[in-house]
Amino acid sequence: MEAVMSRSKEYDLVNVEYIDNPELRAAFEAARERFEAEGKNTEEILVFHGTLSENIEPIVANGFKIGGKADQDSRFEDKSLGYGIYTARHLPSAAMYSSKSVGPDGLIRVIGLIALRGAIAKPQLGARKAKNAVPLEMADSFDNDEWLVLYKSEQALPCYIVSLKPKAKTSGRK
């Protein structure tokens, strides 16, 4: 995690808490087995999800909720890539979405999770299609190498709560 933060100009890494939820792990493993049986990508990747601090414990306890379903509201306004779990490959990018929720200790928190991409939709590269990409409506995820959107909650296994301290901003003037 320190290597992930070594280049951050905005945040200092304070703490990483490991999470293990057996129910969520079982659902994740079942998704991996299903993807493997369907010949889909089962590579695990580390990504980050920024959210308000009051959402962290419910996500860690019950998993992610995906909007667009009768019993689940979406709190994320930009749904241009569909309802899903919007994650970032880079911790500082996800931290932007947690920065509105600084705790009384002056820290912000981000969820680190292991993700399964399954069938991947990728952005179009000019006139040609990205290698091994599937159409968005057939995808389990969308990946543009910076942001990853997961379309099923069992594709995301929350593993870490990362605590960050925003660095003091310098004005650059003397």
Salt bridges, closest charged atoms under 4 A:
ASP12 OD1 - LYS167 NZ 3.65
ASP20 OD1 - ARG25 NE 3.18
GLU29 OE1 - ARG32 NE 3.02
GLU38 OE2 - ARG34 NE 3.87
GLU38 OE1 - LYS40 NZ 2.98
GLU43 OE1 - ARG117 NH2 2.98
GLU44 OE2 - ARG32 NH2 2.41
ASP105 OD2 - ARG109 NH2 2.63
ASP140 OD2 - LYS40 NZ 3.01
ASP140 OD1 - LYS152 NZ 2.93
ASP143 OD2 - ARG89 NH2 2.38
ASP143 OD2 - ARG117 NH1 2.77
ASP145 OD1 - LYS122 NZ 3.29
GLU154 OE2 - ARG34 NH1 3.82
